[in-house]
Amino acid sequence: MTAKKKTRARESATRLNGQLPLRNHAERALSDYFTSLNGHRPAHLYDLVLREVEEPLFRVVLDYTEGNQSRAAVILGINRGTLRKKLKQLGLAGS
């Protein structure tokens, strides 16, 4: 079985309510990223992924909690102080 067929089979087997789980979206985005490199070597991928994912993660969770940082921290599984520090680092402290 080819890699594409394996990926499609895994995706169809893991669909939840007709939607792909977050990990499948991440896997597809990373595969697309590697495809788009056109021979260039990737570097610091871990940091890149964190930079790309962290800000929208915090924005969406804060939107979901209507700005309630205590609830957002619980949803994220982090301390409220850690959340406030991250928001400041990302320039979202006023959000």
PyMOL Python script that loads the backbone (N, CA, C, O; Angstrom):
from pymol import cmd

cmd.read_pdbstr("""\
ATOM      1  N   MET A   1       0.850  -1.181   0.000  1.00  0.00           N
ATOM      2  CA  MET A   1       0.000   0.000   0.000  1.00  0.00           C
ATOM      3  C   MET A   1       0.891   1.238   0.000  1.00  0.00           C
ATOM      4  O   MET A   1       1.861   1.295   0.756  1.00  0.00           O
ATOM      5  N   THR A   2       0.580   2.230  -0.834  1.00  0.00           N
ATOM      6  CA  THR A   2       1.389   3.442  -0.904  1.00  0.00           C
ATOM      7  C   THR A   2       1.148   4.307   0.322  1.00  0.00           C
ATOM      8  O   THR A   2       0.174   4.117   1.051  1.00  0.00           O
ATOM      9  N   ALA A   3       2.057   5.270   0.543  1.00  0.00           N
ATOM     10  CA  ALA A   3       1.944   6.162   1.701  1.00  0.00           C
ATOM     11  C   ALA A   3       0.653   6.970   1.642  1.00  0.00           C
ATOM     12  O   ALA A   3      -0.003   7.176   2.662  1.00  0.00           O
ATOM     13  N   LYS A   4       0.287   7.431   0.431  1.00  0.00           N
ATOM     14  CA  LYS A   4      -0.952   8.216   0.300  1.00  0.00           C
ATOM     15  C   LYS A   4      -2.180   7.373   0.643  1.00  0.00           C
ATOM     16  O   LYS A   4      -3.101   7.850   1.306  1.00  0.00           O
ATOM     17  N   LYS A   5      -2.188   6.121   0.188  1.00  0.00           N
ATOM     18  CA  LYS A   5      -3.318   5.250   0.483  1.00  0.00           C
ATOM     19  C   LYS A   5      -3.390   4.955   1.979  1.00  0.00           C
ATOM     20  O   LYS A   5      -4.481   4.899   2.548  1.00  0.00           O
ATOM     21  N   LYS A   6      -2.225   4.764   2.626  1.00  0.00           N
ATOM     22  CA  LYS A   6      -2.202   4.528   4.064  1.00  0.00           C
ATOM     23  C   LYS A   6      -2.750   5.737   4.806  1.00  0.00           C
ATOM     24  O   LYS A   6      -3.532   5.596   5.746  1.00  0.00           O
ATOM     25  N   THR A   7      -2.335   6.933   4.379  1.00  0.00           N
ATOM     26  CA  THR A   7      -2.805   8.160   5.022  1.00  0.00           C
ATOM     27  C   THR A   7      -4.309   8.292   4.868  1.00  0.00           C
ATOM     28  O   THR A   7      -5.010   8.595   5.834  1.00  0.00           O
ATOM     29  N   ARG A   8      -4.815   8.063   3.651  1.00  0.00           N
ATOM     30  CA  ARG A   8      -6.270   8.162   3.421  1.00  0.00           C
ATOM     31  C   ARG A   8      -7.026   7.135   4.257  1.00  0.00           C
ATOM     32  O   ARG A   8      -8.076   7.443   4.820  1.00  0.00           O
ATOM     33  N   ALA A   9      -6.495   5.915   4.337  1.00  0.00           N
ATOM     34  CA  ALA A   9      -7.154   4.874   5.119  1.00  0.00           C
ATOM     35  C   ALA A   9      -7.179   5.246   6.594  1.00  0.00           C
ATOM     36  O   ALA A   9      -8.190   5.067   7.272  1.00  0.00           O
ATOM     37  N   ARG A  10      -6.069   5.760   7.082  1.00  0.00           N
ATOM     38  CA  ARG A  10      -5.999   6.173   8.485  1.00  0.00           C
ATOM     39  C   ARG A  10      -6.957   7.324   8.755  1.00  0.00           C
ATOM     40  O   ARG A  10      -7.631   7.342   9.785  1.00  0.00           O
ATOM     41  N   GLU A  11      -7.022   8.293   7.829  1.00  0.00           N
ATOM     42  CA  GLU A  11      -7.929   9.432   7.999  1.00  0.00           C
ATOM     43  C   GLU A  11      -9.380   8.984   8.044  1.00  0.00           C
ATOM     44  O   GLU A  11     -10.146   9.431   8.898  1.00  0.00           O
ATOM     45  N   SER A  12      -9.759   8.098   7.124  1.00  0.00           N
ATOM     46  CA  SER A  12     -11.155   7.673   7.103  1.00  0.00           C
ATOM     47  C   SER A  12     -11.482   6.844   8.339  1.00  0.00           C
ATOM     48  O   SER A  12     -12.616   6.873   8.818  1.00  0.00           O
ATOM     49  N   ALA A  13     -10.517   6.115   8.854  1.00  0.00           N
ATOM     50  CA  ALA A  13     -10.756   5.307  10.047  1.00  0.00           C
ATOM     51  C   ALA A  13     -10.837   6.142  11.307  1.00  0.00           C
ATOM     52  O   ALA A  13     -11.441   5.717  12.292  1.00  0.00           O
ATOM     53  N   THR A  14     -10.235   7.331  11.295  1.00  0.00           N
ATOM     54  CA  THR A  14     -10.197   8.140  12.514  1.00  0.00           C
ATOM     55  C   THR A  14     -11.088   9.373  12.447  1.00  0.00           C
ATOM     56  O   THR A  14     -10.989  10.248  13.307  1.00  0.00           O
ATOM     57  N   ARG A  15     -11.937   9.458  11.464  1.00  0.00           N
ATOM     58  CA  ARG A  15     -12.843  10.611  11.380  1.00  0.00           C
ATOM     59  C   ARG A  15     -13.809  10.602  12.558  1.00  0.00           C
ATOM     60  O   ARG A  15     -14.330   9.557  12.948  1.00  0.00           O
ATOM     61  N   LEU A  16     -14.031  11.766  13.103  1.00  0.00           N
ATOM     62  CA  LEU A  16     -14.977  11.925  14.197  1.00  0.00           C
ATOM     63  C   LEU A  16     -16.089  12.847  13.725  1.00  0.00           C
ATOM     64  O   LEU A  16     -15.840  14.003  13.384  1.00  0.00           O
ATOM     65  N   ASN A  17     -17.291  12.349  13.704  1.00  0.00           N
ATOM     66  CA  ASN A  17     -18.436  13.150  13.254  1.00  0.00           C
ATOM     67  C   ASN A  17     -18.172  13.808  11.898  1.00  0.00           C
ATOM     68  O   ASN A  17     -18.570  14.951  11.673  1.00  0.00           O
ATOM     69  N   GLY A  18     -17.510  13.096  11.009  1.00  0.00           N
ATOM     70  CA  GLY A  18     -17.255  13.620   9.671  1.00  0.00           C
ATOM     71  C   GLY A  18     -16.108  14.608   9.587  1.00  0.00           C
ATOM     72  O   GLY A  18     -15.832  15.138   8.511  1.00  0.00           O
ATOM     73  N   GLN A  19     -15.431  14.870  10.703  1.00  0.00           N
ATOM     74  CA  GLN A  19     -14.313  15.808  10.693  1.00  0.00           C
ATOM     75  C   GLN A  19     -13.030  15.088  11.081  1.00  0.00           C
ATOM     76  O   GLN A  19     -13.054  14.118  11.838  1.00  0.00           O
ATOM     77  N   LEU A  20     -11.921  15.568  10.559  1.00  0.00           N
ATOM     78  CA  LEU A  20     -10.636  14.988  10.896  1.00  0.00           C
ATOM     79  C   LEU A  20     -10.178  15.500  12.253  1.00  0.00           C
ATOM     80  O   LEU A  20     -10.330  16.685  12.549  1.00  0.00           O
ATOM     81  N   PRO A  21      -9.621  14.627  13.080  1.00  0.00           N
ATOM     82  CA  PRO A  21      -9.068  15.083  14.349  1.00  0.00           C
ATOM     83  C   PRO A  21      -7.908  16.054  14.120  1.00  0.00           C
ATOM     84  O   PRO A  21      -7.297  16.064  13.051  1.00  0.00           O
ATOM     85  N   LEU A  22      -7.620  16.845  15.108  1.00  0.00           N
ATOM     86  CA  LEU A  22      -6.570  17.859  15.025  1.00  0.00           C
ATOM     87  C   LEU A  22      -5.237  17.280  14.593  1.00  0.00           C
ATOM     88  O   LEU A  22      -4.522  17.902  13.807  1.00  0.00           O
ATOM     89  N   ARG A  23      -4.890  16.108  15.089  1.00  0.00           N
ATOM     90  CA  ARG A  23      -3.591  15.532  14.740  1.00  0.00           C
ATOM     91  C   ARG A  23      -3.488  15.262  13.240  1.00  0.00           C
ATOM     92  O   ARG A  23      -2.404  15.381  12.669  1.00  0.00           O
ATOM     93  N   ASN A  24      -4.601  14.901  12.594  1.00  0.00           N
ATOM     94  CA  ASN A  24      -4.564  14.655  11.151  1.00  0.00           C
ATOM     95  C   ASN A  24      -4.370  15.962  10.387  1.00  0.00           C
ATOM     96  O   ASN A  24      -3.672  15.990   9.372  1.00  0.00           O
ATOM     97  N   HIS A  25      -4.976  17.035  10.864  1.00  0.00           N
ATOM     98  CA  HIS A  25      -4.766  18.345  10.240  1.00  0.00           C
ATOM     99  C   HIS A  25      -3.295  18.752  10.370  1.00  0.00           C
ATOM    100  O   HIS A  25      -2.692  19.265   9.427  1.00  0.00           O
ATOM    101  N   ALA A  26      -2.733  18.511  11.555  1.00  0.00           N
ATOM    102  CA  ALA A  26      -1.330  18.855  11.780  1.00  0.00           C
ATOM    103  C   ALA A  26      -0.419  18.024  10.876  1.00  0.00           C
ATOM    104  O   ALA A  26       0.530  18.542  10.289  1.00  0.00           O
ATOM    105  N   GLU A  27      -0.720  16.737  10.773  1.00  0.00           N
ATOM    106  CA  GLU A  27       0.091  15.864   9.921  1.00  0.00           C
ATOM    107  C   GLU A  27       0.030  16.311   8.461  1.00  0.00           C
ATOM    108  O   GLU A  27       1.049  16.342   7.771  1.00  0.00           O
ATOM    109  N   ARG A  28      -1.157  16.653   8.003  1.00  0.00           N
ATOM    110  CA  ARG A  28      -1.307  17.112   6.622  1.00  0.00           C
ATOM    111  C   ARG A  28      -0.560  18.430   6.407  1.00  0.00           C
ATOM    112  O   ARG A  28       0.108  18.599   5.387  1.00  0.00           O
ATOM    113  N   ALA A  29      -0.666  19.363   7.355  1.00  0.00           N
ATOM    114  CA  ALA A  29       0.027  20.649   7.234  1.00  0.00           C
ATOM    115  C   ALA A  29       1.542  20.445   7.191  1.00  0.00           C
ATOM    116  O   ALA A  29       2.236  21.099   6.412  1.00  0.00           O
ATOM    117  N   LEU A  30       2.047  19.549   8.017  1.00  0.00           N
ATOM    118  CA  LEU A  30       3.488  19.289   8.012  1.00  0.00           C
ATOM    119  C   LEU A  30       3.934  18.615   6.722  1.00  0.00           C
ATOM    120  O   LEU A  30       4.994  18.936   6.185  1.00  0.00           O
ATOM    121  N   SER A  31       3.135  17.690   6.229  1.00  0.00           N
ATOM    122  CA  SER A  31       3.460  17.056   4.946  1.00  0.00           C
ATOM    123  C   SER A  31       3.488  18.096   3.828  1.00  0.00           C
ATOM    124  O   SER A  31       4.384  18.082   2.983  1.00  0.00           O
ATOM    125  N   ASP A  32       2.512  18.991   3.826  1.00  0.00           N
ATOM    126  CA  ASP A  32       2.475  20.069   2.827  1.00  0.00           C
ATOM    127  C   ASP A  32       3.697  20.976   2.969  1.00  0.00           C
ATOM    128  O   ASP A  32       4.272  21.415   1.972  1.00  0.00           O
ATOM    129  N   TYR A  33       4.086  21.251   4.208  1.00  0.00           N
ATOM    130  CA  TYR A  33       5.263  22.084   4.459  1.00  0.00           C
ATOM    131  C   TYR A  33       6.504  21.445   3.844  1.00  0.00           C
ATOM    132  O   TYR A  33       7.275  22.118   3.158  1.00  0.00           O
ATOM    133  N   PHE A  34       6.703  20.138   4.088  1.00  0.00           N
ATOM    134  CA  PHE A  34       7.875  19.457   3.533  1.00  0.00           C
ATOM    135  C   PHE A  34       7.829  19.430   2.012  1.00  0.00           C
ATOM    136  O   PHE A  34       8.863  19.557   1.355  1.00  0.00           O
ATOM    137  N   THR A  35       6.647  19.268   1.456  1.00  0.00           N
ATOM    138  CA  THR A  35       6.503  19.280   0.000  1.00  0.00           C
ATOM    139  C   THR A  35       6.885  20.638  -0.582  1.00  0.00           C
ATOM    140  O   THR A  35       7.468  20.719  -1.663  1.00  0.00           O
ATOM    141  N   SER A  36       6.554  21.695   0.139  1.00  0.00           N
ATOM    142  CA  SER A  36       6.795  23.046  -0.370  1.00  0.00           C
ATOM    143  C   SER A  36       8.243  23.505  -0.231  1.00  0.00           C
ATOM    144  O   SER A  36       8.585  24.589  -0.705  1.00  0.00           O
ATOM    145  N   LEU A  37       9.093  22.719   0.400  1.00  0.00           N
ATOM    146  CA  LEU A  37      10.475  23.139   0.621  1.00  0.00           C
ATOM    147  C   LEU A  37      11.304  23.170  -0.662  1.00  0.00           C
ATOM    148  O   LEU A  37      12.329  23.849  -0.716  1.00  0.00           O
ATOM    149  N   ASN A  38      10.874  22.447  -1.688  1.00  0.00           N
ATOM    150  CA  ASN A  38      11.573  22.441  -2.982  1.00  0.00           C
ATOM    151  C   ASN A  38      13.073  22.185  -2.830  1.00  0.00           C
ATOM    152  O   ASN A  38      13.894  22.900  -3.405  1.00  0.00           O
ATOM    153  N   GLY A  39      13.419  21.168  -2.056  1.00  0.00           N
ATOM    154  CA  GLY A  39      14.821  20.794  -1.915  1.00  0.00           C
ATOM    155  C   GLY A  39      15.553  21.500  -0.795  1.00  0.00           C
ATOM    156  O   GLY A  39      16.663  21.100  -0.445  1.00  0.00           O
ATOM    157  N   HIS A  40      14.966  22.536  -0.223  1.00  0.00           N
ATOM    158  CA  HIS A  40      15.617  23.227   0.887  1.00  0.00           C
ATOM    159  C   HIS A  40      15.526  22.354   2.130  1.00  0.00           C
ATOM    160  O   HIS A  40      14.586  21.575   2.284  1.00  0.00           O
ATOM    161  N   ARG A  41      16.498  22.488   3.005  1.00  0.00           N
ATOM    162  CA  ARG A  41      16.525  21.683   4.224  1.00  0.00           C
ATOM    163  C   ARG A  41      15.741  22.388   5.325  1.00  0.00           C
ATOM    164  O   ARG A  41      15.927  23.583   5.557  1.00  0.00           O
ATOM    165  N   PRO A  42      14.876  21.658   5.994  1.00  0.00           N
ATOM    166  CA  PRO A  42      14.155  22.260   7.122  1.00  0.00           C
ATOM    167  C   PRO A  42      15.096  22.431   8.312  1.00  0.00           C
ATOM    168  O   PRO A  42      16.052  21.673   8.479  1.00  0.00           O
ATOM    169  N   ALA A  43      14.812  23.430   9.127  1.00  0.00           N
ATOM    170  CA  ALA A  43      15.612  23.651  10.331  1.00  0.00           C
ATOM    171  C   ALA A  43      14.720  24.220  11.421  1.00  0.00           C
ATOM    172  O   ALA A  43      13.785  24.970  11.140  1.00  0.00           O
ATOM    173  N   HIS A  44      15.001  23.871  12.625  1.00  0.00           N
ATOM    174  CA  HIS A  44      14.274  24.390  13.792  1.00  0.00           C
ATOM    175  C   HIS A  44      12.771  24.184  13.662  1.00  0.00           C
ATOM    176  O   HIS A  44      11.983  25.073  13.983  1.00  0.00           O
ATOM    177  N   LEU A  45      12.383  23.014  13.193  1.00  0.00           N
ATOM    178  CA  LEU A  45      10.971  22.731  12.942  1.00  0.00           C
ATOM    179  C   LEU A  45      10.133  22.803  14.207  1.00  0.00           C
ATOM    180  O   LEU A  45       9.012  23.310  14.181  1.00  0.00           O
ATOM    181  N   TYR A  46      10.660  22.304  15.306  1.00  0.00           N
ATOM    182  CA  TYR A  46       9.908  22.319  16.563  1.00  0.00           C
ATOM    183  C   TYR A  46       9.530  23.753  16.940  1.00  0.00           C
ATOM    184  O   TYR A  46       8.371  24.033  17.245  1.00  0.00           O
ATOM    185  N   ASP A  47      10.503  24.648  16.918  1.00  0.00           N
ATOM    186  CA  ASP A  47      10.233  26.055  17.243  1.00  0.00           C
ATOM    187  C   ASP A  47       9.269  26.680  16.247  1.00  0.00           C
ATOM    188  O   ASP A  47       8.395  27.456  16.633  1.00  0.00           O
ATOM    189  N   LEU A  48       9.419  26.351  14.975  1.00  0.00           N
ATOM    190  CA  LEU A  48       8.530  26.876  13.943  1.00  0.00           C
ATOM    191  C   LEU A  48       7.085  26.463  14.212  1.00  0.00           C
ATOM    192  O   LEU A  48       6.175  27.289  14.153  1.00  0.00           O
ATOM    193  N   VAL A  49       6.886  25.195  14.504  1.00  0.00           N
ATOM    194  CA  VAL A  49       5.532  24.695  14.759  1.00  0.00           C
ATOM    195  C   VAL A  49       4.938  25.382  15.985  1.00  0.00           C
ATOM    196  O   VAL A  49       3.783  25.805  15.959  1.00  0.00           O
ATOM    197  N   LEU A  50       5.717  25.495  17.053  1.00  0.00           N
ATOM    198  CA  LEU A  50       5.202  26.161  18.248  1.00  0.00           C
ATOM    199  C   LEU A  50       4.828  27.610  17.966  1.00  0.00           C
ATOM    200  O   LEU A  50       3.779  28.077  18.411  1.00  0.00           O
ATOM    201  N   ARG A  51       5.673  28.322  17.235  1.00  0.00           N
ATOM    202  CA  ARG A  51       5.366  29.727  16.895  1.00  0.00           C
ATOM    203  C   ARG A  51       4.087  29.828  16.073  1.00  0.00           C
ATOM    204  O   ARG A  51       3.271  30.724  16.291  1.00  0.00           O
ATOM    205  N   GLU A  52       3.918  28.914  15.134  1.00  0.00           N
ATOM    206  CA  GLU A  52       2.758  28.959  14.251  1.00  0.00           C
ATOM    207  C   GLU A  52       1.464  28.542  14.940  1.00  0.00           C
ATOM    208  O   GLU A  52       0.390  29.016  14.570  1.00  0.00           O
ATOM    209  N   VAL A  53       1.549  27.669  15.930  1.00  0.00           N
ATOM    210  CA  VAL A  53       0.351  27.108  16.554  1.00  0.00           C
ATOM    211  C   VAL A  53      -0.046  27.830  17.837  1.00  0.00           C
ATOM    212  O   VAL A  53      -1.234  27.968  18.127  1.00  0.00           O
ATOM    213  N   GLU A  54       0.929  28.289  18.600  1.00  0.00           N
ATOM    214  CA  GLU A  54       0.648  28.849  19.916  1.00  0.00           C
ATOM    215  C   GLU A  54      -0.287  30.056  19.871  1.00  0.00           C
ATOM    216  O   GLU A  54      -1.277  30.098  20.601  1.00  0.00           O
ATOM    217  N   GLU A  55       0.015  31.021  19.036  1.00  0.00           N
ATOM    218  CA  GLU A  55      -0.798  32.235  19.003  1.00  0.00           C
ATOM    219  C   GLU A  55      -2.252  31.951  18.619  1.00  0.00           C
ATOM    220  O   GLU A  55      -3.152  32.388  19.337  1.00  0.00           O
ATOM    221  N   PRO A  56      -2.520  31.242  17.525  1.00  0.00           N
ATOM    222  CA  PRO A  56      -3.925  30.959  17.220  1.00  0.00           C
ATOM    223  C   PRO A  56      -4.597  30.099  18.289  1.00  0.00           C
ATOM    224  O   PRO A  56      -5.795  30.245  18.535  1.00  0.00           O
ATOM    225  N   LEU A  57      -3.841  29.206  18.926  1.00  0.00           N
ATOM    226  CA  LEU A  57      -4.400  28.395  20.003  1.00  0.00           C
ATOM    227  C   LEU A  57      -4.911  29.294  21.124  1.00  0.00           C
ATOM    228  O   LEU A  57      -6.047  29.148  21.575  1.00  0.00           O
ATOM    229  N   PHE A  58      -4.068  30.221  21.571  1.00  0.00           N
ATOM    230  CA  PHE A  58      -4.477  31.115  22.653  1.00  0.00           C
ATOM    231  C   PHE A  58      -5.607  32.034  22.228  1.00  0.00           C
ATOM    232  O   PHE A  58      -6.529  32.281  23.005  1.00  0.00           O
ATOM    233  N   ARG A  59      -5.550  32.544  21.002  1.00  0.00           N
ATOM    234  CA  ARG A  59      -6.629  33.420  20.516  1.00  0.00           C
ATOM    235  C   ARG A  59      -7.982  32.701  20.510  1.00  0.00           C
ATOM    236  O   ARG A  59      -8.980  33.247  20.981  1.00  0.00           O
ATOM    237  N   VAL A  60      -8.011  31.494  19.986  1.00  0.00           N
ATOM    238  CA  VAL A  60      -9.268  30.752  19.872  1.00  0.00           C
ATOM    239  C   VAL A  60      -9.796  30.359  21.255  1.00  0.00           C
ATOM    240  O   VAL A  60     -10.995  30.456  21.515  1.00  0.00           O
ATOM    241  N   VAL A  61      -8.908  29.920  22.129  1.00  0.00           N
ATOM    242  CA  VAL A  61      -9.356  29.540  23.473  1.00  0.00           C
ATOM    243  C   VAL A  61      -9.869  30.767  24.221  1.00  0.00           C
ATOM    244  O   VAL A  61     -10.897  30.688  24.893  1.00  0.00           O
ATOM    245  N   LEU A  62      -9.178  31.893  24.119  1.00  0.00           N
ATOM    246  CA  LEU A  62      -9.656  33.108  24.779  1.00  0.00           C
ATOM    247  C   LEU A  62     -10.987  33.570  24.197  1.00  0.00           C
ATOM    248  O   LEU A  62     -11.854  34.054  24.924  1.00  0.00           O
ATOM    249  N   ASP A  63     -11.143  33.422  22.907  1.00  0.00           N
ATOM    250  CA  ASP A  63     -12.421  33.765  22.283  1.00  0.00           C
ATOM    251  C   ASP A  63     -13.519  32.849  22.810  1.00  0.00           C
ATOM    252  O   ASP A  63     -14.619  33.305  23.122  1.00  0.00           O
ATOM    253  N   TYR A  64     -13.217  31.565  22.906  1.00  0.00           N
ATOM    254  CA  TYR A  64     -14.176  30.577  23.395  1.00  0.00           C
ATOM    255  C   TYR A  64     -14.597  30.884  24.829  1.00  0.00           C
ATOM    256  O   TYR A  64     -15.760  30.710  25.191  1.00  0.00           O
ATOM    257  N   THR A  65     -13.643  31.343  25.648  1.00  0.00           N
ATOM    258  CA  THR A  65     -13.931  31.639  27.053  1.00  0.00           C
ATOM    259  C   THR A  65     -14.354  33.090  27.257  1.00  0.00           C
ATOM    260  O   THR A  65     -14.491  33.559  28.387  1.00  0.00           O
ATOM    261  N   GLU A  66     -14.556  33.790  26.143  1.00  0.00           N
ATOM    262  CA  GLU A  66     -14.951  35.204  26.183  1.00  0.00           C
ATOM    263  C   GLU A  66     -13.974  36.028  27.015  1.00  0.00           C
ATOM    264  O   GLU A  66     -14.377  36.915  27.767  1.00  0.00           O
ATOM    265  N   GLY A  67     -12.677  35.723  26.871  1.00  0.00           N
ATOM    266  CA  GLY A  67     -11.623  36.477  27.537  1.00  0.00           C
ATOM    267  C   GLY A  67     -11.344  36.064  28.972  1.00  0.00           C
ATOM    268  O   GLY A  67     -10.481  36.660  29.616  1.00  0.00           O
ATOM    269  N   ASN A  68     -12.035  35.077  29.488  1.00  0.00           N
ATOM    270  CA  ASN A  68     -11.827  34.636  30.866  1.00  0.00           C
ATOM    271  C   ASN A  68     -10.542  33.811  30.933  1.00  0.00           C
ATOM    272  O   ASN A  68     -10.504  32.655  30.511  1.00  0.00           O
ATOM    273  N   GLN A  69      -9.498  34.429  31.471  1.00  0.00           N
ATOM    274  CA  GLN A  69      -8.190  33.777  31.494  1.00  0.00           C
ATOM    275  C   GLN A  69      -8.147  32.579  32.429  1.00  0.00           C
ATOM    276  O   GLN A  69      -7.418  31.622  32.166  1.00  0.00           O
ATOM    277  N   SER A  70      -8.903  32.609  33.504  1.00  0.00           N
ATOM    278  CA  SER A  70      -8.928  31.460  34.418  1.00  0.00           C
ATOM    279  C   SER A  70      -9.502  30.239  33.713  1.00  0.00           C
ATOM    280  O   SER A  70      -8.943  29.145  33.803  1.00  0.00           O
ATOM    281  N   ARG A  71     -10.610  30.423  33.017  1.00  0.00           N
ATOM    282  CA  ARG A  71     -11.209  29.309  32.265  1.00  0.00           C
ATOM    283  C   ARG A  71     -10.295  28.862  31.134  1.00  0.00           C
ATOM    284  O   ARG A  71     -10.156  27.667  30.873  1.00  0.00           O
ATOM    285  N   ALA A  72      -9.670  29.832  30.462  1.00  0.00           N
ATOM    286  CA  ALA A  72      -8.760  29.512  29.358  1.00  0.00           C
ATOM    287  C   ALA A  72      -7.591  28.672  29.866  1.00  0.00           C
ATOM    288  O   ALA A  72      -7.196  27.702  29.219  1.00  0.00           O
ATOM    289  N   ALA A  73      -7.036  29.041  31.020  1.00  0.00           N
ATOM    290  CA  ALA A  73      -5.914  28.297  31.585  1.00  0.00           C
ATOM    291  C   ALA A  73      -6.319  26.855  31.899  1.00  0.00           C
ATOM    292  O   ALA A  73      -5.547  25.925  31.670  1.00  0.00           O
ATOM    293  N   VAL A  74      -7.532  26.678  32.424  1.00  0.00           N
ATOM    294  CA  VAL A  74      -8.011  25.328  32.719  1.00  0.00           C
ATOM    295  C   VAL A  74      -8.144  24.523  31.433  1.00  0.00           C
ATOM    296  O   VAL A  74      -7.711  23.373  31.374  1.00  0.00           O
ATOM    297  N   ILE A  75      -8.736  25.116  30.408  1.00  0.00           N
ATOM    298  CA  ILE A  75      -8.902  24.425  29.125  1.00  0.00           C
ATOM    299  C   ILE A  75      -7.546  24.038  28.537  1.00  0.00           C
ATOM    300  O   ILE A  75      -7.382  22.939  28.007  1.00  0.00           O
ATOM    301  N   LEU A  76      -6.581  24.944  28.635  1.00  0.00           N
ATOM    302  CA  LEU A  76      -5.251  24.688  28.087  1.00  0.00           C
ATOM    303  C   LEU A  76      -4.427  23.746  28.964  1.00  0.00           C
ATOM    304  O   LEU A  76      -3.433  23.178  28.511  1.00  0.00           O
ATOM    305  N   GLY A  77      -4.846  23.584  30.221  1.00  0.00           N
ATOM    306  CA  GLY A  77      -4.101  22.720  31.123  1.00  0.00           C
ATOM    307  C   GLY A  77      -2.826  23.362  31.635  1.00  0.00           C
ATOM    308  O   GLY A  77      -1.852  22.671  31.934  1.00  0.00           O
ATOM    309  N   ILE A  78      -2.829  24.699  31.738  1.00  0.00           N
ATOM    310  CA  ILE A  78      -1.669  25.418  32.243  1.00  0.00           C
ATOM    311  C   ILE A  78      -2.098  26.344  33.374  1.00  0.00           C
ATOM    312  O   ILE A  78      -3.281  26.637  33.543  1.00  0.00           O
ATOM    313  N   ASN A  79      -1.127  26.791  34.132  1.00  0.00           N
ATOM    314  CA  ASN A  79      -1.359  27.730  35.218  1.00  0.00           C
ATOM    315  C   ASN A  79      -1.767  29.088  34.642  1.00  0.00           C
ATOM    316  O   ASN A  79      -1.296  29.475  33.573  1.00  0.00           O
ATOM    317  N   ARG A  80      -2.633  29.805  35.344  1.00  0.00           N
ATOM    318  CA  ARG A  80      -3.075  31.110  34.850  1.00  0.00           C
ATOM    319  C   ARG A  80      -1.899  32.077  34.695  1.00  0.00           C
ATOM    320  O   ARG A  80      -1.872  32.882  33.764  1.00  0.00           O
ATOM    321  N   GLY A  81      -0.925  31.995  35.612  1.00  0.00           N
ATOM    322  CA  GLY A  81       0.265  32.843  35.502  1.00  0.00           C
ATOM    323  C   GLY A  81       1.058  32.539  34.238  1.00  0.00           C
ATOM    324  O   GLY A  81       1.575  33.444  33.583  1.00  0.00           O
ATOM    325  N   THR A  82       1.146  31.264  33.905  1.00  0.00           N
ATOM    326  CA  THR A  82       1.832  30.853  32.670  1.00  0.00           C
ATOM    327  C   THR A  82       1.089  31.391  31.459  1.00  0.00           C
ATOM    328  O   THR A  82       1.706  31.870  30.508  1.00  0.00           O
ATOM    329  N   LEU A  83      -0.233  31.314  31.494  1.00  0.00           N
ATOM    330  CA  LEU A  83      -1.033  31.853  30.394  1.00  0.00           C
ATOM    331  C   LEU A  83      -0.775  33.349  30.234  1.00  0.00           C
ATOM    332  O   LEU A  83      -0.553  33.829  29.122  1.00  0.00           O
ATOM    333  N   ARG A  84      -0.805  34.080  31.335  1.00  0.00           N
ATOM    334  CA  ARG A  84      -0.586  35.533  31.266  1.00  0.00           C
ATOM    335  C   ARG A  84       0.800  35.850  30.699  1.00  0.00           C
ATOM    336  O   ARG A  84       0.955  36.777  29.903  1.00  0.00           O
ATOM    337  N   LYS A  85       1.808  35.072  31.114  1.00  0.00           N
ATOM    338  CA  LYS A  85       3.175  35.261  30.602  1.00  0.00           C
ATOM    339  C   LYS A  85       3.222  35.020  29.098  1.00  0.00           C
ATOM    340  O   LYS A  85       3.811  35.803  28.355  1.00  0.00           O
ATOM    341  N   LYS A  86       2.594  33.926  28.653  1.00  0.00           N
ATOM    342  CA  LYS A  86       2.577  33.605  27.224  1.00  0.00           C
ATOM    343  C   LYS A  86       1.838  34.681  26.430  1.00  0.00           C
ATOM    344  O   LYS A  86       2.281  35.072  25.351  1.00  0.00           O
ATOM    345  N   LEU A  87       0.713  35.158  26.963  1.00  0.00           N
ATOM    346  CA  LEU A  87      -0.047  36.199  26.279  1.00  0.00           C
ATOM    347  C   LEU A  87       0.797  37.459  26.109  1.00  0.00           C
ATOM    348  O   LEU A  87       0.754  38.114  25.068  1.00  0.00           O
ATOM    349  N   LYS A  88       1.556  37.784  27.138  1.00  0.00           N
ATOM    350  CA  LYS A  88       2.437  38.962  27.059  1.00  0.00           C
ATOM    351  C   LYS A  88       3.518  38.744  26.006  1.00  0.00           C
ATOM    352  O   LYS A  88       3.789  39.637  25.203  1.00  0.00           O
ATOM    353  N   GLN A  89       4.143  37.551  26.002  1.00  0.00           N
ATOM    354  CA  GLN A  89       5.177  37.239  25.023  1.00  0.00           C
ATOM    355  C   GLN A  89       4.659  37.317  23.591  1.00  0.00           C
ATOM    356  O   GLN A  89       5.374  37.747  22.686  1.00  0.00           O
ATOM    357  N   LEU A  90       3.408  36.898  23.395  1.00  0.00           N
ATOM    358  CA  LEU A  90       2.807  36.867  22.057  1.00  0.00           C
ATOM    359  C   LEU A  90       2.149  38.186  21.675  1.00  0.00           C
ATOM    360  O   LEU A  90       1.615  38.320  20.574  1.00  0.00           O
ATOM    361  N   GLY A  91       2.185  39.159  22.580  1.00  0.00           N
ATOM    362  CA  GLY A  91       1.556  40.442  22.298  1.00  0.00           C
ATOM    363  C   GLY A  91       0.046  40.382  22.341  1.00  0.00           C
ATOM    364  O   GLY A  91      -0.632  41.173  21.686  1.00  0.00           O
ATOM    365  N   LEU A  92      -0.486  39.441  23.115  1.00  0.00           N
ATOM    366  CA  LEU A  92      -1.941  39.270  23.219  1.00  0.00           C
ATOM    367  C   LEU A  92      -2.449  39.682  24.602  1.00  0.00           C
ATOM    368  O   LEU A  92      -3.605  39.418  24.933  1.00  0.00           O
ATOM    369  N   ALA A  93      -1.615  40.315  25.404  1.00  0.00           N
ATOM    370  CA  ALA A  93      -1.981  40.621  26.785  1.00  0.00           C
ATOM    371  C   ALA A  93      -3.208  41.499  26.877  1.00  0.00           C
ATOM    372  O   ALA A  93      -3.942  41.418  27.862  1.00  0.00           O
ATOM    373  N   GLY A  94      -3.454  42.332  25.892  1.00  0.00           N
ATOM    374  CA  GLY A  94      -4.638  43.203  25.910  1.00  0.00           C
ATOM    375  C   GLY A  94      -5.888  42.527  25.400  1.00  0.00           C
ATOM    376  O   GLY A  94      -6.966  43.121  25.430  1.00  0.00           O
ATOM    377  N   SER A  95      -5.766  41.277  24.926  1.00  0.00           N
ATOM    378  CA  SER A  95      -6.906  40.555  24.339  1.00  0.00           C
ATOM    379  C   SER A  95      -7.854  40.067  25.394  1.00  0.00           C
ATOM    380  O   SER A  95      -8.865  39.441  25.075  1.00  0.00           O
TER     381      SER A  95
END
""", "prot")
cmd.dss("prot")
cmd.show_as("cartoon", "prot")
cmd.util.cbc("prot")
cmd.orient("prot")
